[in-house]
């Protein structure tokens, strides 16, 4: 990860920057699915959140990115049924957890 990598939240949505370049952005209404996966292959587990958009684009947000927790907090406010970080992260990171993956949000209708 570079110093210029970050997630930026705005009122209508969010954007992802990698290497100082815009990698993608979306309105909250364009998010169709959010899925979290834990990677336990290193000494310190990391969490990857995949954000699927209506366009078919998938943005991958790793927990070390600045703005990651803010993104998830705002998503919980903006996306109906999306749980807060504290409701799912401890269980996902628990060493004894068989869940290495969890769907956090899936849009069932197209209300905008």
C-alpha positions as CSV (number, residue, x, y, z in Angstrom):
1,X,0.0,0.0,0.0
2,X,1.3,3.5,-0.9
3,X,0.9,6.7,1.1
4,X,-1.6,7.9,-1.5
5,X,-3.9,4.9,-1.2
6,X,-7.2,5.9,0.5
7,X,-11.0,5.7,0.6
8,X,-12.8,9.0,0.5
9,X,-16.4,9.3,1.7
10,X,-18.8,12.0,0.3
11,X,-22.5,12.5,0.9
12,X,-23.6,10.6,-2.2
13,X,-21.0,7.8,-2.2
14,X,-17.3,7.1,-2.0
15,X,-14.1,6.8,-4.0
16,X,-11.0,4.7,-4.0
17,X,-7.5,5.9,-4.8
18,X,-4.6,3.7,-5.4
19,X,-1.1,4.9,-6.1
20,X,-2.4,8.5,-6.3
21,X,-4.9,7.6,-9.1
22,X,-8.6,7.3,-8.9
23,X,-9.4,3.6,-9.0
24,X,-13.2,3.8,-8.8
25,X,-16.1,5.5,-7.2
26,X,-19.8,5.0,-6.8
27,X,-23.0,6.3,-5.3
28,X,-24.4,4.4,-2.4
29,X,-27.4,3.5,-4.6
30,X,-25.0,1.7,-7.1
31,X,-23.8,-0.8,-4.4
32,X,-25.3,-4.2,-5.0
33,X,-23.3,-6.3,-2.6
34,X,-20.7,-6.0,0.1
35,X,-18.7,-9.1,1.2
36,X,-16.0,-9.4,3.8
37,X,-13.2,-12.0,3.8
38,X,-10.5,-12.6,6.3
39,X,-7.0,-13.6,5.2
40,X,-5.2,-15.6,7.9
41,X,-2.1,-16.5,5.8
42,X,0.1,-14.0,7.6
43,X,0.9,-13.5,11.3
44,X,-1.6,-10.7,11.5
45,X,-5.0,-11.4,9.8
46,X,-6.3,-8.9,7.4
47,X,-9.9,-8.2,6.2
48,X,-10.8,-7.5,2.6
49,X,-14.1,-6.0,1.8
50,X,-15.4,-6.5,-1.8
51,X,-17.9,-3.9,-2.9
52,X,-19.8,-5.0,-6.0
53,X,-21.5,-2.3,-8.1
54,X,-24.5,-2.4,-10.5
55,X,-22.0,-1.9,-13.3
56,X,-20.3,-5.2,-12.6
57,X,-17.2,-3.4,-11.2
58,X,-15.8,-4.8,-7.9
59,X,-13.8,-2.5,-5.6
60,X,-11.5,-4.2,-3.1
61,X,-10.9,-2.4,0.2
62,X,-8.3,-3.8,2.6
63,X,-8.5,-3.0,6.3
64,X,-5.1,-1.1,6.2
65,X,-6.5,1.5,3.8
66,X,-7.1,4.9,5.4
67,X,-10.9,5.5,5.4
68,X,-11.8,1.8,5.7
69,X,-13.6,2.0,9.0
70,X,-15.3,5.3,8.0
71,X,-16.5,3.6,4.8
72,X,-18.1,0.7,6.7
73,X,-19.6,3.1,9.3
74,X,-21.2,5.2,6.5
75,X,-22.3,2.1,4.6
76,X,-24.1,0.9,7.7
77,X,-25.9,4.3,7.8
78,X,-26.7,4.4,4.1
79,X,-27.4,0.8,3.1
80,X,-30.6,-0.8,4.6
81,X,-29.7,-3.9,6.6
82,X,-25.9,-3.4,6.5
83,X,-24.6,-4.3,10.0
84,X,-22.2,-2.1,11.9
85,X,-18.5,-3.1,12.0
86,X,-18.7,-4.2,15.7
87,X,-21.5,-6.6,14.9
88,X,-19.5,-8.8,12.5
89,X,-15.8,-8.1,12.7
90,X,-15.0,-9.9,16.0
91,X,-16.7,-13.1,14.8
92,X,-15.0,-13.0,11.5
93,X,-11.6,-12.5,13.1
94,X,-12.1,-15.1,15.9
95,X,-9.4,-17.8,15.5
96,X,-11.9,-20.6,16.0
97,X,-14.3,-19.1,13.4
98,X,-15.1,-21.3,10.4
99,X,-16.4,-18.2,8.7
100,X,-13.7,-16.8,6.5
101,X,-16.3,-15.0,4.5
102,X,-19.5,-13.1,5.2
103,X,-22.0,-11.2,3.0
104,X,-22.7,-7.9,4.8
105,X,-25.1,-6.4,2.3
106,X,-27.0,-7.6,-0.7
107,X,-29.5,-5.3,-2.5
108,X,-32.8,-7.1,-3.1
109,X,-34.7,-4.3,-4.8
110,X,-33.7,-1.4,-7.0
111,X,-35.0,1.5,-4.9
112,X,-32.9,4.6,-5.4
